[in-house]
Amino acid sequence: MPPPGPRAKDLVERDRHTLSSSFTRPYPLVIERGEGLWVTDVDGNEFLDFTAGIAVNNTGHAHPHVVAAIEQQARRFVHMSGTDFYYEPEIRLAERLCELAPVKQPSHVFFTNSGAESIEGAMKLARWATRRPHFLAFTGGFHGRTMGALSLTGSKAIQREGFAPLVPGVFHVPFPSSSHPSRGSDVTFDRIEEIFHTVAKPESFAAVFVEPIQGEGGYIVPPNDFLPRLRALTSEHGILLVVDEIQSGMGRTGKLFAVEHCGVEPDVIAIAKGIASGMPLGAIIAGSGIMSWPPGSHGSTFGGNPVSCAAALATLDLLEEGLIERAATQGDILKHALEGVQQRYPSVVKDVRGRGLMCAMEYPNSGIAHRLMHLAFEAGLLVLPTGSRAIRLCPALTVSADEIAVAVDILDQVCADLAAPHSAHDR
């Protein structure tokens, strides 16, 4: 039956009466189970999932290796707070992340529950390490919705509306785009210099927070010179460079961390989402000498939960055994196929961009993007919005060439429908 079926409709109505109205659900998917790239809703409808839980399920739904690790750890013990006690899964995971992270060694790790919490901790750490008050962030950037992270976020006005005053001392500058020549790196650095000369001296900044590729902001890939120039600027003024790899990290772009594509060594890396294949976990990885704050200065009851750490260790196994390289090769296939759709329907698809399995298609306006998502859902493909008028395609790194072909065929059919003269969807 066409989605949503009767059980889905009933659950959506029950949800409306009990859950927060702040949630944004673009279409009525009510999932019952998932395996690999495929999910089934409560009425038995099957969908190809190109959302991966917003780039979380990097190993796909219910990967056997991850599920086995979760089950094994859950039988031993489910929780002991890492703030107060020691346990091996947390130590092993920290050791592996320290070995893998492109920061100055020796490095240290603090575990959190989410991306927003990683950003909050990184803000505290930057102020503690530098004894400076100010932060620099970018328009279009998304770092979370808690008060500190929200102060850095510059993605959508609705996310900030009604919550002022936010954390003071945060300045925003434009994020450059390799897709738009008028938004090159020079514009960004001119604006930074203007801030340094007019409202806040560079030696007052604790850190710059930046996504190597903007996630919520539209999957915007910056010019190749941007991050190296930003690293040089921050090093010159003793400002920490904090790279938000919450969506772009854990193999999604064809490198474990997206910042590795440009050879930049940040001071701090914030991660979450794909680190534990769907289990709640995040981390702050700080380079040499930065994470030396004293006992009691920061902590977390659930951060580094042993079951989540076990899932993360299993996830790293899979990433290092071939999924990172697979993201690069399959990403090239996906992007090339999407560019073909753009060539066939230039009136509908205005841009295709991304890196690895972090791809986006941009449309003339938000209405077309929203309509396309609904039509794709009805045809059996799950995608999500990004930016003001684009959709993101961030499937699990296990995606096959055949699954990419299915997704692209659905998008091609939907774009053909939207491009048709006098389309009913335009009336």
C-alpha positions in Angstrom: 0.0 0.0 0.0 1.2 3.6 -0.6 2.9 5.1 2.4 1.8 6.1 5.0 -0.3 3.0 5.7 -2.9 2.8 8.5 -0.4 1.8 11.3 1.9 4.6 10.3 -0.9 7.1 10.3 -2.0 6.0 13.7 1.5 6.3 15.2 2.1 9.7 13.6 -1.2 10.9 15.2 -0.1 9.5 18.6 3.3 11.1 18.2 1.6 14.5 17.6 -0.1 14.3 21.0 2.9 13.2 23.0 6.2 14.3 21.5 7.8 17.8 21.2 6.6 20.0 18.3 10.2 21.0 17.7 11.0 17.9 15.7 11.2 18.3 11.9 9.8 15.3 10.1 9.8 15.9 6.3 7.6 12.9 5.5 5.7 10.2 7.6 8.2 7.3 7.7 7.5 5.1 10.7 10.3 2.5 10.8 9.9 -1.0 12.2 13.3 -2.5 11.2 16.3 -2.0 9.1 19.1 -4.1 7.6 22.0 -2.7 5.5 20.6 0.0 3.3 17.0 -1.1 3.5 14.3 -0.2 6.1 10.8 -1.5 6.5 8.0 0.6 7.9 5.2 -0.6 10.3 2.9 -1.4 7.3 5.4 -3.5 5.5 6.6 -0.9 3.0 10.3 -1.2 2.1 12.6 1.8 1.5 16.1 2.4 0.3 17.7 4.5 3.0 20.0 7.3 1.7 19.9 9.2 5.0 21.8 6.7 7.3 20.1 8.3 10.3 21.5 11.7 9.2 25.0 10.2 8.4 25.0 8.1 11.6 24.6 4.5 10.5 27.9 4.5 8.5 28.0 0.7 8.6 24.4 0.4 7.7 21.4 -0.8 9.7 22.2 -3.6 12.2 25.6 -4.6 10.8 26.3 -8.1 12.3 29.8 -7.2 13.5 28.4 -4.1 15.4 25.4 -6.0 16.8 27.6 -8.8 18.1 29.9 -6.3 19.9 26.9 -4.6 21.5 25.4 -7.9 22.6 28.7 -9.1 24.0 29.3 -6.0 26.0 25.7 -5.7 27.2 26.0 -9.2 28.8 29.1 -8.1 30.7 27.9 -4.7 32.0 25.9 -1.9 30.5 27.1 1.2 32.4 29.8 2.5 34.8 30.6 6.2 34.5 34.0 6.8 32.9 34.2 10.0 34.9 34.4 8.0 38.1 35.7 4.6 37.2 37.9 2.7 34.7 36.9 0.1 32.1 38.7 -1.4 29.1 36.4 -0.6 26.2 36.7 3.2 26.9 40.5 3.0 27.2 40.9 0.8 24.0 38.7 3.2 22.0 40.6 6.3 23.3 43.9 4.6 22.3 42.7 3.9 18.8 41.3 7.4 18.3 44.6 8.9 19.5 46.5 6.8 17.0 44.2 7.8 14.1 43.4 11.4 14.7 45.5 14.0 12.6 46.4 16.1 15.6 49.8 16.8 17.3 50.8 13.9 19.5 50.5 12.9 22.3 46.7 13.5 22.2 43.9 12.9 24.6 40.2 12.1 24.3 37.1 13.1 26.2 34.0 11.1 25.5 30.5 12.6 25.2 27.0 11.5 24.2 26.4 13.6 21.1 27.8 16.1 18.6 26.4 19.1 20.4 27.9 17.9 23.7 31.3 17.5 21.9 31.1 21.1 20.7 30.1 22.3 24.2 33.1 20.5 25.7 35.4 21.8 23.0 34.3 25.4 23.7 35.0 24.9 27.4 38.4 23.3 26.6 39.4 26.1 24.3 38.6 28.8 26.8 40.5 26.9 29.5 43.5 26.2 27.4 43.9 29.7 26.0 42.3 31.9 28.7 40.7 33.8 25.9 37.0 34.7 25.6 36.1 34.9 21.9 35.1 32.3 19.2 34.9 32.6 15.4 32.5 30.5 13.4 30.9 30.5 9.9 27.5 31.4 8.4 25.9 28.2 7.2 27.7 26.2 9.9 25.8 23.8 12.2 27.3 22.7 15.5 24.3 21.7 17.6 21.3 23.2 19.4 22.4 23.4 23.0 23.2 26.9 24.1 27.0 27.0 23.5 26.8 25.0 20.3 23.8 27.1 19.1 25.8 30.2 19.6 28.3 28.9 17.0 25.5 27.6 14.7 24.7 29.9 11.8 22.6 27.6 9.6 18.9 28.6 9.9 17.4 31.5 11.8 14.6 29.3 13.2 17.2 27.3 15.1 18.2 30.5 17.1 15.0 32.4 17.2 13.6 32.9 20.7 16.7 31.7 22.6 18.7 34.9 23.0 20.8 35.9 24.7 23.2 33.2 23.5 26.8 32.8 24.6 28.6 36.1 24.1 31.8 36.7 22.1 30.9 34.6 19.0 31.6 36.2 15.6 30.5 34.8 12.3 32.1 35.2 8.8 31.0 33.8 5.4 31.9 30.2 4.6 33.5 29.9 1.1 32.1 27.6 -1.6 34.0 25.9 -4.4 30.7 25.8 -6.3 30.2 29.6 -6.3 33.2 31.7 -7.6 31.8 34.8 -6.0 32.1 33.1 -2.6 35.8 32.3 -2.6 38.3 32.2 0.3 39.4 35.8 -0.2 35.9 37.1 0.8 36.1 35.1 4.1 39.6 36.2 5.0 38.9 39.8 4.2 35.9 39.6 6.7 38.1 38.0 9.4 40.7 40.7 9.0 38.0 43.3 9.3 36.8 41.8 12.6 40.4 41.7 13.9 40.9 45.4 13.1 37.5 46.7 14.2 35.7 44.8 16.9 38.0 42.1 18.5 41.7 41.7 18.3 43.0 38.3 17.2 44.7 37.6 20.5 41.2 37.7 22.2 40.1 34.6 20.2 40.2 31.2 21.9 39.3 29.1 18.8 37.9 29.0 15.4 35.2 26.3 14.9 34.8 25.0 11.3 33.3 22.1 9.4 35.6 20.8 6.7 32.4 20.4 4.6 29.3 22.1 5.9 26.6 19.6 6.8 23.3 21.2 7.7 24.3 24.3 5.7 24.0 22.5 2.4 27.0 20.1 2.0 29.1 23.0 1.0 32.7 22.0 0.0 35.1 24.9 0.4 37.9 25.8 -2.0 41.1 23.7 -1.6 43.1 26.7 -0.2 40.6 27.5 2.6 41.5 25.2 5.4 45.3 25.6 4.9 44.9 29.4 5.0 42.8 29.1 8.1 45.4 26.9 9.8 48.1 29.4 9.0 46.0 32.3 10.3 45.1 30.6 13.6 48.7 29.4 14.1 50.0 33.0 13.6 47.8 34.3 16.3 47.8 31.4 18.8 44.1 30.6 18.1 43.0 27.0 18.4 41.6 25.4 15.2 38.7 23.2 16.2 37.4 21.0 13.3 33.8 19.8 13.6 33.9 16.3 12.0 30.6 15.3 13.5 28.9 14.7 10.1 31.9 14.6 7.7 34.1 12.3 9.8 34.3 8.5 10.4 35.1 7.6 6.8 32.2 9.4 5.1 34.3 11.4 2.6 36.8 8.7 1.7 39.2 9.6 4.6 38.6 8.8 8.2 38.4 12.6 8.8 37.5 15.0 6.0 40.2 17.5 7.1 42.8 14.9 5.9 42.0 15.7 2.3 43.8 19.0 2.6 46.6 17.9 4.9 45.7 20.3 7.7 46.5 19.4 11.4 43.9 20.9 13.7 44.3 21.4 17.4 41.0 19.8 18.4 38.6 17.4 16.5 34.9 17.0 17.6 33.2 13.8 16.4 29.9 11.9 17.0 27.3 10.6 14.5 29.1 7.8 12.6 31.5 6.8 15.4 29.3 4.1 16.9 27.0 3.0 14.1 23.9 4.4 15.8 24.8 4.1 19.5 24.9 7.5 21.3 28.6 8.5 21.5 30.7 11.5 20.7 34.3 12.6 21.4 36.7 15.5 21.7 40.2 14.7 20.5 42.8 17.3 21.5 46.4 17.5 20.4 49.5 17.8 22.6 49.2 19.7 25.8 45.7 21.1 25.3 43.6 18.6 27.3 45.4 19.1 30.6 42.5 20.5 32.6 42.3 19.4 36.2 40.1 16.7 37.7 36.6 17.9 38.1 36.7 20.6 35.4 34.6 18.6 33.0 32.8 15.3 33.2 29.9 13.2 31.9 27.7 10.5 33.4 27.0 8.6 30.2 29.9 9.8 27.9 32.0 6.8 26.9 29.2 4.3 27.8 30.8 0.8 27.6 28.2 -0.5 25.2 28.6 2.5 22.9 32.4 2.1 23.1 32.1 -1.5 22.0 30.0 -0.5 19.1 32.6 2.2 18.2 35.5 -0.3 18.3 33.5 -2.6 16.0 32.8 0.3 13.7 36.4 1.3 13.5 37.2 -2.3 12.6 34.9 -2.1 9.6 36.1 1.3 8.5 39.7 0.3 8.6 39.0 -3.0 6.8 37.7 -1.3 3.7 34.7 1.0 4.2 36.7 4.2 4.1 38.1 3.3 0.7 34.6 2.1 -0.4 33.2 5.5 0.5 35.6 7.1 -1.9 34.9 4.8 -4.8 31.2 4.5 -4.3 31.0 8.3 -3.8 32.6 8.8 -7.2 30.0 6.5 -8.7 27.1 8.4 -7.0 28.3 11.9 -7.8 28.9 11.0 -11.5 25.4 9.5 -11.7 23.9 12.6 -10.1 25.7 14.8 -12.5 24.0 12.8 -15.3 20.6 13.6 -13.7 21.6 17.3 -13.6 22.6 17.3 -17.3 19.2 15.7 -18.2 17.1 18.1 -16.1 19.0 21.4 -15.8 15.8 23.3 -15.0 15.3 21.2 -11.9 18.8 20.3 -10.7 21.0 23.4 -10.3 24.1 21.9 -8.6 25.6 18.6 -7.6 28.4 18.7 -5.0 30.1 16.8 -2.3 32.9 14.4 -1.5 32.8 10.7 -1.0 29.4 9.6 0.2 28.5 13.1 1.3 26.6 14.4 -1.7 24.0 17.0 -2.3 21.6 18.1 -5.2 20.5 21.7 -5.2 17.2 22.9 -6.7 15.8 26.3 -7.8 13.9 26.7 -4.5 12.9 25.1 -1.2 9.5 24.1 -2.6 10.9 22.0 -5.3 13.4 20.3 -2.9 10.5 19.6 -0.5 8.3 18.2 -3.2 11.1 16.0 -4.5 11.7 14.5 -1.0 8.0 13.6 -0.8 7.9 12.0 -4.3 11.1 10.1 -3.6 9.6 8.8 -0.3 6.4 7.7 -2.1 8.7 5.9 -4.7 10.7 4.1 -1.9 13.8 6.3 -1.5 14.6 8.1 1.8 16.5 11.5 1.5 16.7 14.5 3.7 17.0 18.3 3.2 20.2 20.3 3.6 20.7 24.0 3.3 17.8 26.1 2.0 17.0 24.3 -1.2 19.0 21.0 -1.5 18.7 17.4 -0.5 21.5 15.3 1.0 22.5 11.8 0.0 24.5 10.2 2.7 24.0 6.5 2.5 25.8 3.9 4.6 29.4 3.3 3.5 28.3 -0.3 2.6 26.1 0.9 -0.3 26.5 -1.1 -3.4 26.6 0.0 -7.1 23.2 -1.6 -7.6 21.7 0.3 -4.7 23.2 3.6 -6.0 21.6 2.8 -9.4 18.2 2.2 -7.8 18.4 5.5 -5.9 19.5 7.5 -9.0 16.8 5.9 -11.1 14.2 7.1 -8.6 15.6 10.6 -8.5 15.8 10.6 -12.3 12.1 9.7 -12.5 11.1 12.3 -9.9 13.1 15.0 -11.7 11.5 14.1 -15.0 8.1 14.5 -13.4 9.0 17.9 -11.9 10.5 19.1 -15.2 7.5 18.1 -17.3 5.6 21.0 -18.8 2.5 22.0 -16.8 3.4 19.6 -14.1 0.6 19.1 -11.6 3.3 19.6 -8.8 3.8 23.2 -10.0 0.1 24.2 -9.7 
